[in-house]
Amino acid sequence: MQREERLSALRYRDFKLFFFGQLISLSGTWMQSVAQLWLVYSLTKSPFYLGIVAAVSYVPILLFSALGGVLADRFLKKNLLLMTQVLSIIPALLLGILTHLEIISVWHVALLAAFLGTVNAFDIPARQAFLVELVGKRSLTNAIALNAAAFHGARMIGPVLAGIIITLVGLPLCFYLNALSFVAVIIALSKMHIKGDMKGESKGFLKDFLEGIQFIKGAPEIYRIMFLIFMFSLIGVPYVTLLPVYAVEVLQRGPEGYGFLVSAAGVGALSAALFIALKGDINERNRFLSLSAFCFSLSLFAFSLSKIFYLSIGALVFVGWGIVSFMATANGVIQLSVPDKLRGRVMSVYALLFLGTAPLGNLLLGTLADFIGTVQAVSISSFLCIVASAIFSLCILRKP
């Protein structure tokens, strides 16, 4: 396969606009994510409050992503995305102003995080289902991988910039820059030629959503993947909310060290996304899913026990590689299996399991860390991820 074929999604003008617009916007999003967690930790010095704020940002996804999926299947995805990008500017701008005026409190952060979470509940299903309209099914896997590369390239850039900005200038600038970054996606969407299809028929919200659930129930490969997505989101991925505690209390580093920890996972994640984008089709996908699941789980366990900064960075590189290799491959398997008319609803279940269960996971891990210690909490959660990966692997690799 030639290089051009491996990057086939970039031959589409509209996808290129979307890709580069997202790269700018997501760098701002990651800057805000790091700054927000650092702000909460600075205000409270408590892993419990880190878990609380992270939880409230995902509760709306749990509540509204099903509705978001139904709307994505019924209305123009481009218009939905334009609306969500405009609304996303509001919490970033308010966080910047309140922090700048030094009147910010934890409840302000939690309220604005909940607002942004509500916007994301409608944004995520539409964004995921939009890719096939940009490139078609033939280049869909490549588009998913490149989309992940943009996300995790930003994850590598944003936190380092945030750490430097927090140290040299202050927190408010991170929030202001994120508000500005959404303009890039708004411009990109406005310049796209694609219109998409608007589906007017509906059997009612509940019946529409249950139609997507029935499809998943009838596809064993998909619901096994969904099971592990749920487990990773509940007990594995929430480790991110405790990274400020690791940076300060375990590894004895400040905001710059925290930024490098987040970016280390971003380096691994970006390398995984680029590997999949350049590789093309993954041979023996089930084995690759199993390998990446174990890579994430075992590396997270190693990170939880490390008290050496550079060893922790190395472990997080593999944590990032494992979770993105699994999620990008899983996303491709799901989207290539689902009919176009159900795509938004099935991807809303994907978002519900991956992000909607995060409130409970963040709350559980934050509370557990408060009671037994951060290191012990992450060690337990990563061990449970190893067990879940083993169960998943036994199911998908079992000979018929």
C-alpha positions in Angstrom: 0.0 0.0 0.0 1.3 3.4 -0.9 1.6 6.3 1.6 -1.1 8.3 -0.2 -3.5 5.4 0.2 -2.7 5.1 3.9 -3.5 8.8 4.3 -6.4 8.7 1.9 -8.7 10.8 4.2 -6.5 13.8 3.7 -7.3 13.8 0.0 -10.8 15.1 0.9 -10.9 18.9 1.1 -13.6 19.0 3.8 -11.8 16.5 6.0 -8.6 18.5 5.8 -10.5 21.6 6.9 -12.0 19.6 9.8 -8.6 18.0 10.7 -6.6 21.2 11.0 -9.4 23.1 12.6 -9.7 20.4 15.3 -6.0 20.3 15.8 -6.0 24.0 16.8 -9.2 23.8 18.9 -8.2 20.6 20.7 -4.9 22.1 21.7 -6.9 24.8 23.5 -9.2 22.2 25.0 -6.3 20.3 26.5 -4.8 23.5 27.7 -8.1 24.2 29.5 -8.3 20.7 30.9 -4.9 20.9 32.5 -5.5 24.4 33.8 -8.9 23.5 35.2 -7.6 20.5 37.1 -4.6 22.6 38.4 -7.1 25.4 39.4 -9.2 22.9 41.4 -6.2 21.4 43.1 -4.8 24.9 43.9 -8.2 25.9 45.5 -8.7 22.7 47.5 -5.6 20.6 47.7 -8.0 17.6 47.6 -8.1 14.6 45.3 -11.8 14.3 46.3 -12.7 17.7 44.7 -10.7 16.8 41.6 -12.9 13.7 41.3 -16.1 15.8 41.9 -15.3 18.4 39.2 -14.3 15.7 36.7 -17.5 13.8 37.5 -19.9 16.7 37.0 -18.3 17.5 33.6 -19.3 14.0 32.4 -22.7 13.6 34.1 -24.5 15.5 31.3 -23.0 13.0 28.8 -24.6 10.2 30.8 -27.9 12.0 30.8 -28.1 13.5 27.3 -25.8 11.6 24.9 -28.7 9.3 23.9 -30.7 12.3 22.9 -27.6 13.7 21.1 -27.3 10.4 19.1 -31.0 10.6 18.0 -30.6 14.2 16.9 -27.4 13.4 15.0 -29.4 10.8 13.0 -32.2 13.2 12.3 -30.6 16.6 11.6 -27.6 18.0 9.7 -24.5 17.1 11.7 -22.6 20.1 10.3 -25.2 22.5 11.8 -25.2 20.7 15.1 -21.4 20.9 15.3 -21.5 24.6 14.5 -23.9 25.2 17.4 -21.8 23.2 19.9 -18.6 25.0 18.9 -20.2 28.4 19.5 -21.6 27.3 22.9 -18.3 25.8 24.0 -16.7 29.3 23.9 -19.0 30.4 26.9 -17.5 28.3 29.7 -13.9 28.9 28.6 -14.4 32.7 28.5 -16.2 32.8 31.9 -13.4 30.7 33.5 -10.8 33.1 32.2 -12.7 36.1 33.5 -13.5 34.7 36.9 -10.0 33.5 37.4 -8.5 36.8 36.2 -10.7 38.7 38.7 -9.7 36.3 41.4 -13.3 35.6 42.4 -13.3 32.0 41.1 -14.4 29.2 43.5 -14.8 25.4 43.1 -18.6 25.7 42.6 -18.0 28.0 39.6 -15.6 25.5 38.0 -18.1 22.7 38.6 -21.0 24.6 37.2 -19.1 25.6 34.0 -17.8 22.1 33.7 -21.3 20.7 33.8 -22.4 23.2 31.1 -19.6 22.2 28.8 -20.4 18.5 29.5 -24.0 19.2 28.3 -22.7 20.7 25.1 -20.4 17.7 24.6 -23.3 15.3 25.0 -24.6 16.6 21.7 -21.2 17.3 20.1 -19.6 13.8 20.5 -22.2 11.6 18.7 -22.5 14.1 15.9 -18.7 14.5 15.5 -18.1 10.7 15.4 -21.0 10.1 12.9 -19.8 13.1 10.8 -16.6 11.5 9.7 -18.3 9.1 7.2 -20.0 12.0 5.5 -16.6 13.7 5.0 -14.7 10.7 3.5 -17.1 7.8 2.9 -16.7 4.2 4.2 -13.7 3.4 2.1 -11.5 6.0 4.0 -13.4 5.9 7.3 -10.8 3.9 9.3 -8.1 6.2 8.1 -10.2 9.3 9.0 -10.9 7.8 12.5 -7.1 7.3 13.1 -6.2 10.7 11.8 -9.0 12.2 13.9 -7.4 10.5 16.9 -4.0 11.7 15.8 -5.3 15.3 15.9 -6.9 14.8 19.3 -3.7 13.3 20.8 -1.3 15.6 19.0 -3.2 18.3 20.7 -3.0 16.3 23.9 0.8 16.4 23.6 1.0 20.1 22.7 -1.7 21.6 25.0 -0.6 20.4 28.4 3.1 21.4 27.9 1.9 24.9 26.8 -0.5 25.0 29.8 2.3 24.1 32.2 4.6 26.9 30.8 1.7 29.4 30.6 0.6 28.7 34.2 4.2 29.1 35.5 5.1 32.2 33.5 1.8 34.1 32.9 -1.0 32.5 35.0 -4.1 30.4 34.6 -6.5 32.9 33.0 -4.5 32.9 29.7 -5.1 29.2 29.2 -8.9 29.7 29.4 -8.8 32.8 27.1 -6.7 30.9 24.5 -9.1 28.0 24.5 -12.1 30.3 23.9 -10.3 31.7 20.9 -9.3 28.2 19.6 -13.0 27.3 18.9 -13.1 29.9 16.2 -10.8 27.6 14.1 -13.4 24.8 13.9 -16.2 27.3 13.3 -14.4 28.7 10.3 -13.5 25.2 9.0 -17.1 24.0 9.3 -18.4 27.2 7.6 -16.1 26.6 4.6 -17.1 23.0 4.0 -19.1 22.1 0.9 -20.7 19.1 2.4 -24.3 19.4 3.5 -25.3 15.9 4.6 -28.7 14.4 4.8 -31.5 15.4 7.1 -33.8 12.5 8.2 -37.3 13.6 9.1 -38.8 10.2 10.0 -39.0 9.2 13.6 -40.7 6.6 15.7 -40.3 8.7 18.9 -37.1 9.3 20.9 -37.2 6.1 23.0 -38.0 3.8 20.0 -35.3 5.5 17.9 -32.7 5.0 20.7 -33.7 1.4 21.4 -33.3 0.6 17.7 -29.6 1.4 18.2 -29.4 -0.8 21.3 -31.1 -3.7 19.5 -28.4 -3.5 16.8 -25.6 -3.7 19.4 -27.3 -6.6 21.2 -27.4 -8.5 17.9 -23.7 -8.0 17.2 -21.5 -10.0 19.8 -18.2 -8.5 18.6 -19.6 -5.0 19.2 -21.0 -5.6 22.6 -17.8 -7.3 23.8 -15.9 -4.2 22.7 -18.5 -2.0 24.4 -18.0 -4.0 27.6 -14.3 -3.2 27.8 -14.8 0.4 26.9 -17.2 0.6 29.8 -14.7 -1.0 32.2 -11.8 1.2 31.1 -13.9 4.3 31.4 -15.2 3.3 34.9 -11.9 2.2 36.5 -9.0 3.0 34.3 -9.2 6.3 32.4 -10.1 8.3 35.6 -6.4 8.1 36.6 -6.0 11.4 34.6 -7.9 13.4 37.3 -5.3 12.4 39.9 -2.2 13.4 37.9 -1.9 16.8 39.7 -1.6 14.8 43.0 1.0 12.5 41.5 2.9 15.5 40.2 3.1 17.3 43.6 2.8 14.7 46.3 4.3 11.5 44.7 6.9 12.8 42.2 7.6 16.2 43.9 7.1 18.3 40.7 5.1 21.4 40.0 2.7 22.5 37.2 5.4 21.9 34.6 5.9 18.4 35.8 2.1 17.9 35.7 2.0 19.1 32.1 4.8 16.7 31.1 2.9 13.8 32.7 -0.2 14.5 30.7 1.8 15.1 27.6 3.7 11.8 28.0 0.4 9.9 27.7 -0.3 12.2 24.7 3.0 11.1 23.0 2.0 7.5 23.3 -1.5 8.2 22.1 -0.3 10.2 19.1 2.1 7.4 18.1 -0.7 4.9 18.3 -3.0 7.0 16.2 -0.3 7.6 13.6 0.6 4.0 13.5 -3.0 3.0 12.7 -3.3 5.8 10.1 -0.1 4.8 8.3 -0.7 1.0 8.7 -4.0 1.0 7.0 -6.0 -2.2 7.8 -5.0 -3.9 11.0 -4.4 -7.6 10.5 -6.0 -9.9 13.2 -7.9 -7.1 14.8 -9.0 -9.2 17.7 -5.4 -9.9 18.7 -4.5 -6.3 18.3 -7.4 -5.2 20.5 -6.3 -7.7 23.2 -2.6 -6.6 23.0 -3.5 -2.9 23.3 -5.9 -3.6 26.2 -3.2 -5.3 28.1 -0.6 -2.6 27.2 -2.9 0.0 28.7 -3.7 -2.0 31.9 -0.2 -3.2 32.7 1.4 0.1 32.0 -1.1 1.9 34.2 -0.2 -0.6 37.0 3.5 0.2 36.5 2.8 3.9 36.6 0.8 3.6 39.8 3.9 2.1 41.6 6.5 4.4 40.2 8.1 7.2 42.3 10.7 8.1 39.7 9.6 11.0 37.4 11.1 9.8 34.2 10.0 6.2 34.8 6.5 7.5 35.3 6.7 9.4 32.0 7.8 6.3 30.2 5.0 4.3 31.7 2.4 6.9 30.7 3.7 6.8 27.1 2.6 3.1 27.0 -0.6 3.9 28.8 -1.4 6.4 26.0 -0.4 4.0 23.3 -2.5 1.2 24.7 -5.8 3.1 25.3 -5.7 4.9 21.9 -4.7 1.7 20.0 -7.7 0.0 21.6 -10.2 2.9 21.2 -9.3 3.8 17.6 -9.4 0.2 16.4 -12.7 -0.4 18.4 -14.2 2.8 16.9 -13.3 1.6 13.4 -14.8 -1.9 14.0 -18.0 -0.4 15.3 -18.5 2.2 12.6 -17.8 -0.2 9.7 -20.4 -2.6 11.1 -23.2 -0.1 11.8 -25.8 1.0 9.1 -25.7 4.7 8.2 -29.2 5.3 9.5 -28.2 4.1 13.0 -24.7 5.6 13.2 -25.5 8.5 15.4 -27.4 6.4 17.9 -24.7 3.6 18.1 -22.0 6.2 18.5 -24.1 7.8 21.3 -23.9 4.5 23.1 -20.1 4.5 22.5 -20.0 8.0 24.0 -22.3 7.0 26.9 -20.1 4.1 27.9 -16.7 5.8 27.2 -17.5 9.2 28.7 -20.9 8.9 30.4 -19.6 6.4 33.0 -16.7 8.7 33.8 -18.6 10.7 36.5 -19.0 7.5 38.6 -15.4 6.5 37.8 -13.9 9.9 38.7 -16.0 10.0 41.9 -15.1 6.5 42.9 -11.4 7.0 42.3 -11.3 10.4 43.9 -13.1 9.2 47.0 -10.9 6.0 47.2 -7.8 8.1 46.8 -9.0 10.4 49.7 -9.5 7.4 52.0 -6.6 5.0 51.2 -4.2 7.2 49.2 -3.7 8.1 45.5 -1.1 5.4 44.8 -3.1 2.6 46.3 -6.3 3.8 44.5 -4.7 3.8 41.1 -3.0 0.5 41.8 -6.3 -1.2 42.6 -8.1 0.3 39.5 -5.3 -0.7 37.1 -5.3 -4.3 38.5 -9.1 -4.5 37.8 -8.4 -3.3 34.3 -5.9 -6.2 33.9 -8.7 -8.6 35.0 -11.2 -7.0 32.6 -8.7 -7.2 29.7 -8.1 -10.9 30.4 -11.9 -11.6 30.4 -12.2 -9.7 27.1 -9.3 -11.5 25.5 -10.6 -14.9 26.5 -14.0 -14.1 24.9 -12.7 -12.7 21.6 -9.8 -15.1 21.1 -11.6 -18.2 22.1 -11.8 -20.8 19.3 -15.3 -21.6 18.1 
